[in-house]
Amino acid sequence: MDNKTIYALSTVFGKSGVALIRISGKNAFLIFDKMTALPAEKITPRKMFFTQIFDSVSHETLDNCLIVGFKAPHSFTGEDSVEINCHGSKAVIRSILNALAVLPDFRLAEPGEFSRRAFYNGKMDLTEADGLADLIDAETRIQQKTALRQMGGTLLNLYDAWRGELVELLAYIEAYIDFPEENIPQDTVFKIENSVFKIIQAIESHISSNKVEERLRDGFQVVIAGPTNAGKSSLINAIVKRNVAIVSDIAGTTRDVIEAYVDLDGFPVVFSDTAGLRDSADKIEKIGIELAREKIAAADYNIFMFDAAETSPDIFAKLIEKSEHYMLVANKCDKIDEAKKQELAGIGCILISAKQNENIAAITEQLRTHFESIYEQGAACLMTRHRYKESLVECLENLKRFNLKKDIELAAEDIRLACRAIGKITGQVEVDEILDKIFSSFCIGK
């Protein structure tokens, strides 16, 4: 990263009422002298000014805009920064960006460079940067809530606490390295090893309780499964409120897996309509049935659906044995009598009519309650990146090798490597490869 002043459009390029252009770096306030009639020395930081902005070479007026300056370190990046709120036409945006390009030591920002500079200047750690990226990508209320919590430092505080304990233990152990003639008292050995054991337990618990982080990003997988003509396609159409699957009385109409994304009260859910489960001689249909069985095995939740007038939930006995989370749905209940309805309700079936759109809400409410309970179990400190888990596993491997029966220098190295592994998560060690991967995924103006 060089020391040039960077600039970029932070809003989407195209026709809009307002566009935001950001500038950050040691020469950011030069724009006031070169492109406005406002002298930089008279600018009050954090105060917005209405002014004409013009080309520094031709002095042609480019737009009337609102402009605000931020002095280091009181800015997003920790550097001198300026934000230009101009009109959002393509011509205005291009002209201002072209005018900025000719200013001395100015250049277009790279993807994520504003956030990267914020990290280098101590304005955020890597977990907060990841939270910011997740907030930008958030499509549901729960994704937004999780991202804001992470930006607030929940993961940073947790990982820093563990790392702080390990650093303290390391300092204690290294004190005995400096004085080899001193034997470590047995009660001290017990305290150190007990502290390491407690940290191991805490990290293992954190890893095991975080099973929903990827699902919050990619969507919980819910599979609608059952025999042919059970009404699975009608159900997925009713849930997503549009026709995503072909509905037909012809058995075997659905042969491939049809997926639809739904924001279920804040939880991202991918519903899959699968081929009807039956014995078939049709090669194409057999492939679809095999895909359906694979989807059922990998699902976060299965909806086992049957025609209440024709079959019973007993057909799912083998699938239920292998499913941890599922519901039984009796469709076409408008075709059965009251006694049959009570019988099915008594064994836990949800009674619906997908064609008549009756009681569909009972299905979505049960799903929402289930996902909410899973989310709340680990909501305070969800691991939202796979690299966090990789680093924590690396930390555990080093901690589990630690004991004070080996040479004390080797024991100290185990703790040091464990500290370094946690430091990779928050950015407290040199991790250029990780930084490149994280910030390259950001948009240009962030």
Secondary structure, 3 states (H helix, E strand, C coil): CCCCEEEEECCCCCCEEEEEEEEECCCCCHHHHHHCCCCHHHCCCCCEEEEEEECCCCCCEEEEEEEEEECCCCCCCCCCEEEEEEEECHHHHHHHHHHHHCCCCEEECCCCHHHHHHHHCCCCCHHHHHHHHHHHHCCCHHHHHHHHHHHCCHHHHHHHHHHHHHHHHHHHHHHHHHCCCCCCCHHHHHHHHHHHHHHHHHHHHHHHHCCCHHHHHHCEEEEEECCCCCCHHHHHHHHHCCCCCCCCCCCCCCCCCEEEEEEECCEEEEEEECCCCCCCCCHHHHHHHHHHHHHHHHCCEEEEEEECCCCCHHHHHHHHHHCCCEEEEEECHHHCCHHHHHHHHHCCCEECECCCCECHHHHHHHHHHHHHHHHHHHHHHCCCCHHHHHHHHHHHHHHHHCCCCCCHHHHHHHHHHHHHHHHHHHCCCCCHHHHHHHHCCCCCCC
